[in-house]
Structures are given as C-alpha cells and as structure tokens.
Amino acid sequence: MSKKIGLIREGKVPIDRRVSLSPSQAKLVKEKFGVELVVQSSDIRCFSDKNYREAGLDIVESVEDCDIIFGVKEVPLEKLVPGKTYFFFSHTIKKQEYNRKLLQTILAKEITLVDWETLVNEHGNRIIAFGRWAGIVGAYNGLWAYGKRYHLFSLRRAHKCFDYEDLKTEYAKIKLPNIKIAITGGGRVAKGAMEVLHGVGIRKVTAHDFLSETFNEPVFTQLNSRDYHKRIDEGEFHRKEFYSNPKLYKGDFLKYAKVTDLLIAGAFWEPSLPVLFNREDIVQDDFDIKVIADITCDIEGSIPSTKRASMIEDPIYDYNPSDDLIEQALTDEGNITVMAVDNLPCELPRDASESFGCELINNVLSHLLESDEDNVIKNATITTAGSLTNRYSYLQDYVDGK
C-alpha cells in the first residue's frame, strides 16, 4: 500500500525556515515514487504555500493522516502525532540533556523515529546533511565577526542575502590584514568553510608552513585529526584507532593556537575525544586566538569558550577567560569573540533546502519507499513501537534519566 508523506510545519523556536523538499522536488517525488505527498501550511517557510500549490501540491492544516512525516528540527512535544514515522534531527544520539524529554515522549507515543543524522552508507558515511551550508555560513560569519571586532569592513549578514549567489557579492568588501585562519575538520563542514575562504581569495597553506612561516597576506590551513592529536606514547597516529580508542591519544592543538588569529571549528567531536584546549590554556600569554567561529557548537565541549549557543539575530558574544564568563560582545580586548550559532544553514534556507532535498531524493527515498535491502533505514531507526531499537539501546540510561 502506498505511503502518504507530509512535510511538516517547523515549530521549534527560534524559527527555522528550511524544509526537506522544495516545491519542484516534492512534485518530482510524487511522480517518481507514486506517493501521495502533502505540505502543512506555513507562513515562515522559505518556500511559500503558493509555491507548493503552483507545483501541484496540496496544502493542509494537519498531517495526522500521513504515514511518514518529514521535518528538519526537533518537533515540539505537543505536536508529535502518536504512531507515526518521523524523520528529523532529534539531537538525542549524543545523550543531549536538553532533548531527553523529547525522546521520552517519542517512546511514550510509540513513534518510529529515523534521525537524518544516522542515515549512512555501507562505509558509515552520512548520505544526507546540511553540513556544507553550516560550513559556508559559519566561515562567512567568522569573517563578519573578525571584521566587526577590528572595524575592518561591514558585511551584510548571511540571512539578509536572498541566496548564496547574493551572499558572494559581499566578498569584494572583505579586506583582511596578514592574519592566519585555522579550520578544523575534513568533512562537509570544513569543505563548506574552505569554499568561502577560497571564494574570498585567501590562500591555503600547509599545516607545517602555517606554524613555521610568516606571510604578507592572510592565509588559512585545514587541520585534520592527525594534525592536532598525538598518541600518549608518542607512537604513530592511526585514524581508526583514534576514533575507536581515543584514550590512547591526547590533544596537540596548542601549537596552532599560538599562531592562529581566527579559528573556524568544523570537526566532529564527542565527549570521549580530547578537547582542543582548556580555559587554563586560553589565559596563557602565547594563546593568540581572538575570534572563534564554532560551527560544531558543542556546548562546553571541545572549546571551553562555547558556553552557550548564539542566535542568528545576535550571533556573537564575548568570552572572558579570566573569569570563565560570557559577556556582551566586543566589550574588552582581552576577551575572545565567539560565534556559536547552532542553526547556521537557516541563514541560507533556500539553498540549504534544495541541497538537502536533492540528497533525500538521490540517497534516501529508494530505501524508504522501494527496498531497504541494505538496511539503510533500519540502521537509522532509533525508536519503534515504544522501544529503542537494538542499535540505539545505549540510550536507555539516558531515557531513564540516569
């Protein structure tokens, strides 16, 4: 029997204007997979109800009669419909304290939850994500923050631009001194960040030259895990071992912190991994970083200055390392300027939604609507029929409040 799909109205505050399928993509899904697809009415979505109607989609007030519901951010508890299959970013798989009640409610309502973040291929690589757009907006915001801190240039905010092409017209305004910019990570986020720096005309240099050379122009380097971690016994770095047994390793980032002016943090991190640095490191005289664009936004995680997320409307705050406190942005030269917006792709919602929808159609829907012989959907399913699936049973103590 054919499944009925609903595109939900985003209800999380602050608002999110993204959607998992654009109007043309939703029309394509109906035609390609022969499913019924409806769109819940929304006055905040980056594509209007009219756009969907013109593409032949039905606009509805309720998605309660849908079998499968696609969202982006966490669904408010009171809006979760019992017994349905939901796809959205739940932010629960790292046992995030603030979403414990969400997972408890999903289980109580016997909802099948598939988290976009857990959809991977046979190699364990994610097949759908907003990472590139987080990197693009995060790097742009980092440059915006640096220019604002030092009164160098004034850029339009990303969310004030119509789309990515419009944002690129701001690049010509960016005039930087001979600073050094470090990007951490090697995935979609880091690649998106590098896309912006290349677009601005900032030259990439090796990690070795970044540490040892001086330049007559702004430069950046991309740092992978092996660049800023080392074995405790001084042995050779092995990537698989690092992630499977991180206790054998320690952080080695401080050598970069001594020569970096702007840090763009885009590397995956979880609590078992070494942190980039501690508050005690920041207060040392040779710690040079003055602006941090923390795209990963792990609160009090690998970067101690990220003490809370910031919002699109108010994207930066100061971190006072001496007192370990957040202060008003740009108030003291001894502080670090922190950009920690946790929903960066929302600033370019049209481009981000189109890109996400393309990956949904090409990488996910055949497994969902035709055959899941590779267990792509099965392996990404966190809950079903009121219980955690075996793969995510490690979350039980989290659900139980332990």
C-alpha positions as CSV (number, residue, x, y, z in Angstrom):
1,M,0.0,0.0,0.0
2,S,1.3,3.4,-0.9
3,K,2.5,5.6,1.9
4,K,1.3,9.2,2.4
5,I,4.1,11.7,3.2
6,G,3.7,15.0,4.9
7,L,6.1,17.9,5.0
8,I,5.6,19.4,8.5
9,R,5.4,23.0,9.6
10,E,8.6,23.7,11.6
11,G,7.5,24.5,15.2
12,K,10.8,25.0,17.0
13,V,11.7,28.4,18.4
14,P,13.8,30.2,17.2
15,I,12.1,29.6,13.9
16,D,13.6,27.5,11.1
17,R,12.7,28.4,7.5
18,R,14.2,25.2,6.0
19,V,12.2,22.3,4.5
20,S,13.3,18.8,3.4
21,L,11.9,19.2,-0.2
22,S,11.5,22.3,-2.3
23,P,8.2,22.6,-4.4
24,S,9.8,21.2,-7.6
25,Q,11.4,18.4,-5.6
26,A,8.2,17.5,-3.9
27,K,6.5,17.3,-7.2
28,L,9.3,15.0,-8.5
29,V,8.9,12.7,-5.5
30,K,5.2,12.3,-6.2
31,E,5.8,11.5,-9.8
32,K,8.9,9.3,-9.4
33,F,7.7,7.2,-6.4
34,G,4.0,7.3,-7.0
35,V,3.2,8.5,-3.4
36,E,0.8,11.0,-2.1
37,L,2.6,14.0,-0.6
38,V,1.1,16.9,1.2
39,V,2.5,20.1,2.7
40,Q,1.4,21.5,6.0
41,S,0.7,25.2,5.7
42,S,3.4,27.5,7.0
43,D,3.9,31.3,6.9
44,I,7.6,31.1,7.8
45,R,9.0,28.5,5.3
46,C,11.4,29.8,2.7
47,F,9.1,28.5,0.0
48,S,5.5,29.8,0.3
49,D,2.3,27.8,0.3
50,K,1.7,29.4,-3.1
51,N,5.0,28.0,-4.4
52,Y,3.9,24.4,-3.5
53,R,0.3,24.9,-4.8
54,E,1.8,26.0,-8.1
55,A,3.8,22.8,-8.2
56,G,0.6,20.8,-7.8
57,L,0.9,20.0,-4.1
58,D,-2.0,20.0,-1.6
59,I,-1.6,22.4,1.3
60,V,-3.1,21.0,4.5
61,E,-3.5,22.2,8.1
62,S,-2.9,18.8,9.7
63,V,-0.6,15.9,8.8
64,E,-2.3,13.5,11.2
65,D,-3.5,11.3,8.4
66,C,0.1,10.9,6.9
67,D,2.1,7.8,7.5
68,I,5.5,9.4,7.2
69,I,6.3,12.9,8.3
70,F,9.4,14.8,7.2
71,G,10.8,17.7,9.3
72,V,14.1,19.4,9.9
73,K,14.5,20.4,13.6
74,E,13.0,18.8,16.7
75,V,9.2,18.7,16.7
76,P,7.5,20.3,19.7
77,L,6.3,17.6,22.1
78,E,2.6,18.6,21.9
79,K,2.7,18.4,18.1
80,L,4.1,14.8,17.8
81,V,1.4,12.6,16.4
82,P,1.3,9.1,18.0
83,G,2.1,6.1,16.0
84,K,3.6,7.9,13.0
85,T,7.0,7.6,11.4
86,Y,9.1,10.8,11.7
87,F,12.3,11.9,10.1
88,F,14.0,14.9,11.7
89,F,17.2,15.9,13.5
90,S,16.4,14.8,17.1
91,H,19.7,15.7,18.7
92,T,19.5,12.8,21.1
93,I,22.1,10.3,19.9
94,K,24.8,12.0,22.0
95,K,22.5,11.9,25.0
96,Q,21.9,15.7,24.8
97,E,20.4,16.6,28.1
98,Y,18.0,19.2,26.7
99,N,16.3,16.7,24.5
100,R,15.8,13.8,27.0
101,K,12.1,14.7,27.3
102,L,11.7,14.6,23.5
103,L,13.0,11.0,23.3
104,Q,10.9,10.0,26.3
105,T,7.8,11.5,24.6
106,I,8.6,9.8,21.3
107,L,8.7,6.4,23.1
108,A,5.5,7.1,25.0
109,K,3.7,7.9,21.8
110,E,5.1,4.8,20.1
111,I,6.6,6.9,17.3
112,T,9.1,5.4,14.8
113,L,11.9,7.9,14.7
114,V,14.5,8.0,12.0
115,D,17.1,10.7,12.6
116,W,18.6,12.3,9.5
117,E,22.0,12.3,11.2
118,T,22.0,8.5,11.5
119,L,21.4,7.7,7.8
120,V,24.7,6.4,6.5
121,N,26.0,4.2,3.6
122,E,27.9,0.9,3.9
123,H,31.1,2.8,4.7
124,G,29.5,4.6,7.6
125,N,29.4,8.0,5.8
126,R,26.4,10.2,6.1
127,I,24.2,10.3,3.0
128,I,22.2,13.4,3.8
129,A,23.2,16.5,5.7
130,F,23.3,20.3,5.9
131,G,27.0,20.3,6.7
132,R,28.2,22.1,3.6
133,W,25.8,25.0,4.4
134,A,26.8,25.1,8.0
135,G,30.4,25.5,6.9
136,I,29.6,28.1,4.3
137,V,27.6,30.3,6.7
138,G,29.9,29.6,9.6
139,A,33.0,30.7,7.8
140,Y,31.2,33.8,6.4
141,N,30.0,34.7,9.9
142,G,33.6,34.2,11.2
143,L,34.9,36.7,8.7
144,W,32.0,39.0,9.5
145,A,32.8,38.8,13.2
146,Y,36.5,39.4,12.6
147,G,35.8,42.5,10.5
148,K,33.4,43.8,13.1
149,R,35.7,43.2,16.0
150,Y,38.6,45.2,14.4
151,H,36.4,47.7,12.4
152,L,37.9,46.5,9.1
153,F,34.8,46.1,6.9
154,S,31.0,45.8,7.2
155,L,29.2,42.9,5.5
156,R,25.5,42.1,5.1
157,R,24.5,39.2,7.4
158,A,24.0,36.0,5.5
159,H,20.3,35.8,6.4
160,K,19.8,39.2,4.8
161,C,21.0,37.8,1.5
162,F,18.5,36.3,-0.9
163,D,20.7,33.2,-1.6
164,Y,24.3,32.0,-1.8
165,E,24.9,33.9,-5.1
166,D,23.7,37.1,-3.5
167,L,26.0,36.4,-0.5
168,K,29.0,36.0,-2.7
169,T,28.6,39.6,-3.9
170,E,29.8,40.6,-0.4
171,Y,33.2,39.0,-0.8
172,A,34.7,42.0,-2.5
173,K,34.3,44.1,0.7
174,I,36.5,41.7,2.7
175,K,39.9,43.2,3.2
176,L,42.0,41.3,5.8
177,P,45.4,42.0,7.3
178,N,48.1,39.3,7.3
179,I,46.2,37.0,9.7
180,K,46.2,33.2,10.0
181,I,43.0,31.3,9.9
182,A,42.7,27.7,11.1
183,I,39.9,25.4,10.0
184,T,39.4,22.1,11.9
185,G,37.8,19.1,10.3
186,G,37.8,17.3,7.0
187,G,34.2,16.7,6.2
188,R,31.3,18.6,4.6
189,V,31.5,21.4,7.2
190,A,35.2,22.1,6.6
191,K,34.8,21.9,2.9
192,G,32.0,24.4,3.0
193,A,34.2,26.7,5.1
194,M,37.1,26.4,2.7
195,E,34.7,27.1,-0.2
196,V,34.1,30.6,1.3
197,L,37.8,31.3,2.1
198,H,38.8,30.3,-1.5
199,G,36.0,32.5,-2.8
200,V,37.3,35.4,-0.8
201,G,40.8,34.8,-2.3
202,I,42.5,33.7,0.9
203,R,45.4,31.3,0.1
204,K,45.6,27.8,1.7
205,V,48.9,26.7,3.1
206,T,50.1,23.5,4.7
207,A,49.9,23.0,8.4
208,H,53.7,22.9,8.6
209,D,54.1,26.3,6.8
210,F,51.2,27.7,8.9
211,L,53.2,27.0,12.0
212,S,56.7,28.0,10.8
213,E,56.3,30.7,8.2
214,T,55.2,34.4,8.2
215,F,53.2,35.7,5.3
216,N,52.5,39.0,3.6
217,E,48.8,38.1,3.1
218,P,46.0,36.4,5.0
219,V,46.3,32.6,4.8
220,F,44.4,29.6,6.1
221,T,45.2,26.0,6.8
222,Q,42.9,23.0,7.2
223,L,43.7,20.7,10.2
224,N,42.6,17.1,10.3
225,S,42.6,14.9,13.4
226,R,46.2,13.8,12.9
227,D,47.4,17.4,12.9
228,Y,46.3,18.2,16.4
229,H,46.3,14.9,18.2
230,K,49.1,12.5,19.1
231,R,49.5,9.2,20.8
232,I,50.3,9.4,24.5
233,D,53.2,7.0,24.0
234,E,54.4,9.2,21.1
235,G,53.7,6.4,18.6
236,E,52.2,6.8,15.1
237,F,48.7,8.3,14.6
238,H,46.1,5.9,13.2
239,R,42.8,7.4,12.4
240,K,40.6,4.3,13.0
241,E,42.3,3.7,16.3
242,F,41.9,7.3,17.3
243,Y,38.1,7.1,17.0
244,S,37.8,3.6,18.3
245,N,40.2,4.0,21.3
246,P,40.7,7.8,21.9
247,K,42.1,7.2,25.4
248,L,45.4,6.3,23.7
249,Y,45.6,9.9,22.4
250,K,45.9,13.5,23.7
251,G,45.3,16.9,22.2
252,D,48.2,18.7,20.5
253,F,46.4,21.9,19.3
254,L,48.1,24.5,21.4
255,K,51.0,24.9,18.9
256,Y,48.4,26.1,16.4
257,A,46.6,28.3,19.0
258,K,49.9,30.3,19.4
259,V,49.8,31.4,15.8
260,T,46.1,31.5,14.9
261,D,44.0,34.7,14.8
262,L,40.7,33.2,13.7
263,L,39.6,29.7,14.4
264,I,36.8,28.1,12.4
265,A,35.9,24.9,14.2
266,G,34.2,22.3,12.0
267,A,35.5,19.0,13.3
268,F,33.2,16.3,14.7
269,W,33.7,15.9,18.5
270,E,32.2,13.7,21.2
271,P,33.0,13.6,24.9
272,S,35.3,10.6,24.6
273,L,37.7,12.6,22.4
274,P,40.3,15.1,23.6
275,V,39.3,18.7,23.8
276,L,41.0,21.3,21.6
277,F,42.1,23.3,24.6
278,N,41.1,24.3,28.2
279,R,40.4,27.6,29.8
280,E,43.8,27.5,31.5
281,D,45.4,27.4,28.0
282,I,43.5,30.5,26.9
283,V,44.8,32.7,29.7
284,Q,48.4,32.0,28.8
285,D,50.3,34.9,27.2
286,D,51.1,32.9,24.0
287,F,47.4,31.9,23.2
288,D,46.7,34.0,20.1
289,I,43.2,33.3,19.0
290,K,40.9,36.3,19.3
291,V,37.8,35.2,17.2
292,I,36.3,31.7,17.2
293,A,33.6,30.6,14.8
294,D,32.4,27.4,16.4
295,I,30.3,25.7,13.7
296,T,30.1,22.5,15.7
297,C,28.6,24.4,18.7
298,D,29.2,21.6,21.3
299,I,28.3,23.5,24.4
300,E,31.3,23.4,26.9
301,G,32.7,20.6,24.7
302,S,36.0,20.7,22.8
303,I,36.1,24.5,23.0
304,P,35.6,26.0,26.5
305,S,34.6,29.4,25.3
306,T,31.4,27.9,23.7
307,K,29.3,28.2,26.8
308,R,26.0,28.6,25.0
309,A,24.6,28.8,21.5
310,S,24.1,32.2,20.0
311,M,21.2,33.1,17.8
312,I,21.1,34.3,14.2
313,E,19.8,37.8,15.3
314,D,22.5,38.1,17.9
315,P,25.3,35.9,16.6
316,I,28.3,36.7,18.8
317,Y,29.2,37.1,22.4
318,D,32.4,37.7,24.4
319,Y,34.1,35.0,26.4
320,N,36.1,36.3,29.4
321,P,38.6,33.6,30.1
322,S,39.9,35.1,33.3
323,D,36.5,34.7,35.0
324,D,35.1,32.0,32.7
325,L,32.1,34.1,31.9
326,I,30.1,35.2,28.9
327,E,30.0,39.0,28.5
328,Q,28.5,41.4,26.0
329,A,30.1,41.2,22.6
330,L,33.1,43.3,21.7
331,T,33.5,44.9,25.1
332,D,37.1,44.0,26.1
333,E,40.2,43.3,24.0
334,G,41.2,40.6,26.5
335,N,38.1,38.6,25.6
336,I,37.5,36.2,22.8
337,T,34.8,36.9,20.3
338,V,32.6,33.8,19.9
339,M,30.2,33.0,17.0
340,A,28.3,29.9,18.0
341,V,25.0,29.9,16.0
342,D,23.7,26.4,16.2
343,N,21.4,26.6,13.2
344,L,23.7,28.2,10.6
345,P,22.1,26.6,7.4
346,C,18.9,28.6,8.3
347,E,20.6,31.7,7.2
348,L,20.6,30.4,3.6
349,P,17.4,28.4,3.8
350,R,16.6,28.2,0.1
351,D,20.0,26.8,-1.0
352,A,20.2,24.6,2.1
353,S,16.8,23.1,1.5
354,E,17.4,22.5,-2.2
355,S,20.7,20.7,-1.5
356,F,19.1,18.6,1.3
357,G,16.2,17.7,-0.9
358,C,18.5,16.5,-3.7
359,E,20.3,14.2,-1.3
360,L,16.9,13.0,0.1
361,I,15.7,12.0,-3.4
362,N,19.0,10.5,-4.6
363,N,20.2,8.8,-1.5
364,V,17.3,8.0,0.9
365,L,13.9,7.6,-0.7
366,S,14.6,4.5,-2.7
367,H,15.5,2.7,0.6
368,L,12.4,4.1,2.3
369,L,9.8,3.7,-0.5
370,E,11.1,0.8,-2.5
371,S,13.5,-1.7,-1.0
372,D,15.7,-1.3,2.1
373,E,17.8,-4.4,1.4
374,D,20.9,-2.6,2.5
375,N,19.2,-1.7,5.9
376,V,19.8,2.0,5.4
377,I,16.5,3.0,7.0
378,K,16.6,0.1,9.5
379,N,20.0,1.1,10.8
380,A,19.0,4.7,11.2
381,T,15.8,3.9,13.1
382,I,16.2,4.9,16.8
383,T,12.7,4.0,18.1
384,T,9.8,1.9,17.1
385,A,6.7,0.6,18.8
386,G,7.6,2.3,22.1
387,S,11.1,0.9,22.4
388,L,14.6,1.8,21.4
389,T,16.0,-0.4,18.6
390,N,18.9,-2.6,19.4
391,R,21.4,-0.3,17.7
392,Y,20.4,2.6,20.0
393,S,19.8,0.6,23.2
394,Y,22.8,2.5,24.6
395,L,20.3,5.4,25.1
396,Q,18.2,3.6,27.6
397,D,20.0,5.1,30.7
398,Y,19.6,8.5,29.1
399,V,15.9,7.9,28.6
400,D,15.7,6.6,32.2
401,G,17.3,9.8,33.5
402,K,20.5,8.2,34.7
